[in-house]
Amino acid sequence: MDLEELVDLDPESPEAPFEQVKEQIAAAIETGSLQPADRLPTVRQLATDLGLAANTVARSYRELELAGMLETRGRHGTFVATRSSPTRKLAAGEARAFVRRMHELGIGNEETLAIVRRETDRLGAPRAPRRK
């Protein structure tokens, strides 16, 4: 299935296009419409197909990669991650619940991110293990 068929942008939505792309790809992965190891179109190709700037799609891919849902294999392309740890899945679910609650409170994405950054700085984030 073509990714363009899974992503349907709503120009009237208050949600930024990169968020719409990110959420719809994430939903396709979670529902099984996109399977582990499925190759995604290049950033440039999907941006062209959706009528978006390449940076918009690149941001969506990058955030999904940070969430452990996608993996980039250099020149070979971007793929649905073959495995996602239970911890990452739990973290993603908690983050979705938090964002939904912020939206219920009338707090937008930018302010939500600012709150998270402030609290992360205040509490201190655990350091990722160093790679050798």
N, C-alpha and C positions, 0 to 999 in steps of 0.2 A: 504494500500500500504506500502511496506517495504521502510524504509528510504534509505537503500542501493541502491534501484532502482532510488532514486531521486538525489543521490550524485554520480557524475562521476568525479573522480580526473584526472587531466591532468598532468602527470609527467613532461611534457615539459614546463609547464606554469611557468613564472617567479613569479607568485603569490604563496605564501606559502600554504602548504596543509591546515593549520587551517583556512586560509582566504577562500580557495575554499569551504571547508565544511561549514563554517559560511554563506557565500554568497548563496550557493545553498539551505541550509535549509531556510534561510530568504526568498529566492525567492519562495520556495515551500509554505511557509506560506502566502506570499503576493498574490500568484496566487490561493490559496485555495486548492492546492494539499494536504497540511496539514491543518487540521481544528482545531479550538480551542478545547482544552481538549484531542487531540490525544496524546497518549503516545509515546515517543521516545525510541529507544533502549538504554540500559545502555551505558555509555561511553566505558566500556571495550568491550561490544559486537560490537558496531559500529566500534571501532578501529580495532578489529579483522577482521570484515567483509571487511573493507577498506584497511587493511594492514598497519595501522598507529600505532604510539605510543598512548597509552591512554591519555597522557598529551596533545597531539595535539587535540584530540576530546574534551577533558575537556575544553581546552581554547576556542574552538568554542562555546560550550554550555554556558560557563560562559559569554562570550561577548554577546551572544544572550539573555541571562537572564538579563544582565545589560541594554540591549536595550529594555527590556520589551516584548520580543517575546516568551521567554520560561519561565517556572516557575518550580522550583525544589521543590518537596514535600518530602524531606528527603528520607527515605527508600522506599517510594512508587514510586519514579522515577521522570523523567523529562517529562514535558508535554508542548504542545503549550499553550501559555498563553490564558486564557479565555477572557481576555479583554486587550486592549492596549489603553491607553488614547490618545485623539487627539493630545495632546502636545508631547507625545513620538513619535507618528507617524510622526508628522511634524519635530521633531528633527532628526529622522532617515532619512527622506527624504533630509533634509538640509545637513546632514553628508555625505550621498551618493553623493550629488551634489558636495560638497567640495572635496571629495576624487577623484571623476572623474576629476575634474578640476586640481587637483594636478598631477594626472597621465598624463593629457594632457600637463602639463608643464614639464613633465619628472622627477617629484619628486616621489620617491618611498615611500612605506608604512612607513618604519622606520623614514625617514626624515619628512614625513607628521605628524606622531605621535609626533615627537620632536617639530615641529612647534606648534602643538596644545597644548602640555604641556607647552611650553615656554609662549605662549599667555595666557593660563589659569592662570599660575602663575603670569604673569604680571597684568592681569586684575582682578584676584581674582574671584573664582567661587562662586556662591550662595551656601549657606550651605543647606544641606538636613535637613528637619525637624527631630527633635529627636523623636525616638519611645519610648513609655512608656511601 
